[in-house]
Amino acid sequence: MRIQRTVFALVMVAVLVATAAVLFAVTNHTATVLSVSANGRSATTRQHAVAQPNQEVGLSVGNTLEYANDANRDAALDDIQSLGVTWLRFDVAWSDVQSDNSTTYDWTSVDNVVAAAQARGLHLLPILVYTPTWARLPSCANTAYCAPADPDQFAAFARTAAERYAPQGVHDWEIWNEPNMGRYWGSAGNIVGYATLLTHASTAIRAVDPSAVVVTGGLSPAATRGADISPTDFLEGLYDAGAGNSFDAVGDHPYSYPVPPSYAEDWNAWQQMDATPTSIRSVMAAHGDAAKQIWITEYGAPTNGPGTEATENNYQLDNAPDHVSEALQARMLSEALQAHAEDPWAGPLFWYSYKDLGITTDTNENFFGLIRFDGSKKPSYAILQQNFIQ
């Protein structure tokens, strides 16, 4: 489900002529990060409180659990439960549930995940996403990553999903994934088109579950150019299109690699949530939505890939890194947990992802996991576990 996260950051940092010098000091109860960027700007001045055991933190796993056999799914969920996290974000793909037509449904794989996750006490954030062949626009015939031709058909699917799972305790729904990216909308990001989809879907869900929490599709870090729209521009457009009452929280994917969350530059997507002159929070506040939360529905970093590796000592900002060292991934998770613990506007934080998808290095998409493809644990696994298991 990921895009090439580094594109936006690397375009913006091309003007940098040197890499950052970093000092990271950690005690048992606090973590202080001091960085100096090439232009001399301090990356952070605040000391983070340690993440609290009652934090709402989860894992985002895409469709991996639906496609797993019973034994592998249960083993993964047992391990996820042992980490102490309390949430699970996963795909509910319209293209799978209604693959053939508008009248038949196959909920088997979703039912299996819901039952197994709830048996382990996990809260669920299903993502309603992806369009079956019969419901696509003619221009989007060859991929499920496209908007539906008729938003009412998607809304009917959303209503049926909520009707089925609300009695089972599922009340939180994310509508689409990264709708600000052309890659996930079928052509170019379309604010009005997504606003219509969101409005219809949320109305349908709330009609059968008035207690439902509707989260916008997590917004991907991007600049407004070509087929993509920046998170702040996209969110402003949603308000302008009249969709402000159609969501209860804003979903965001503040991928910051190759730098950690605390790296204070305007191109850092983590900083864009609340620390930049125009931020997601400032847009929300300007439209009277300061009381709503930002749900960080994906954050993470890949630890291998075809290109340059960023490390704790050298972010390689002038060399277009496409992945980070395992040590830097662990540091990024630690910082994210600490920042999340003290930000009152933050809803649940979801780390992407649980397990690497493969071992081939032709793509960094294979390497976002806490554990490697062979099941061995990366340093970030211990960081997450220690956050909750005291």
Sequence and secondary structure as in RCSB ss.txt:
>XXXX:A:sequence
MRIQRTVFALVMVAVLVATAAVLFAVTNHTATVLSVSANGRSATTRQHAVAQPNQEVGLSVGNTLEYANDANRDA
ALDDIQSLGVTWLRFDVAWSDVQSDNSTTYDWTSVDNVVAAAQARGLHLLPILVYTPTWARLPSCANTAYCAPAD
PDQFAAFARTAAERYAPQGVHDWEIWNEPNMGRYWGSAGNIVGYATLLTHASTAIRAVDPSAVVVTGGLSPAATR
GADISPTDFLEGLYDAGAGNSFDAVGDHPYSYPVPPSYAEDWNAWQQMDATPTSIRSVMAAHGDAAKQIWITEYG
APTNGPGTEATENNYQLDNAPDHVSEALQARMLSEALQAHAEDPWAGPLFWYSYKDLGITTDTNENFFGLIRFDG
SKKPSYAILQQNFIQ
>XXXX:A:secstr
    THHHHHHHTTT  S  EEEEEE SSEEEEEEE TT  BS   EEE   TT  EEEE TTHHHHS HHHHHH
HHHHHHHTT  EEEEEEEHHHHTSS SS    HHHHHHHHHHHHTT EEEEEEE   GGGB GGGTT SSS BS 
HHHHHHHHHHHHHHHGGGT  EEEEEE TTSHHHHSSS  HHHHHHHHHHHHHHHHHH TT EEEEEEB    SB
TTB  HHHHHHHHHHTT GGG SEEEE    TTS TT   TT TTGGGTTSSS HHHHHHHTT TTSEEEEEEE 
  S  SS EE SS   TTS   EE HHHHHHHHHHHHHHHHH TTEEEEEES SB   S TT GGGG  SB TTS
 B HHHHHHHHHH  
